[in-house]
Amino acid sequence: MNETTEWEVVDAPASGATAPDARQTIRQLMHGMLGPWWKWKVAGAAAIAGAALVFFAALAGIFMLLILIGAIGSVGIGRFRQWLHRNRRSVSR
């Protein structure tokens, strides 16, 4: 039962010859990850993110508007009750 190990010697790349090729640019990286139409895919994702942001901002605006209407209504009802209470005192005296 003789097992032999085969070795392969791999030298480190020379610093001047392959250094520019080893580092990919953003375009090459995006093309490798997303494919040939990567610019359209990034633009579509940005458009969807923008639409979602606008949607949630609109929901937050509606929520704040409802809170404001409730606060104004509460103050108005309090003032009306105070006015009614003041009129009852003047009529009963």
C-alpha positions, 0 to 999 in steps of 0.5 A: 500500500504505497501512496505517493503524493504529487506536488505542484509548485506554484510561484507567487506572481511577479509584482510588476507583471501581473499586479494591474491584472490581479485587481479588477475595476468596479465595472469588471466586478459588477459585470462579473457579478450581475452579467452584461446588463448590470447597469440596467439592473443597478438602475432598476434597483435604485428606482425600486428603492426610491419608490419604496422611500417615497411610499414610506415617506407618504405613509409617514406623512399621512400618519403625522397628519392624522396625529395633527388632526387628532391633536387639533380636534382634542384641543378644540373639544377641550375649548368647547367643553370649557366654553359650555361649562363657563356658560352654565355658570353664568346661566345658573347664577 
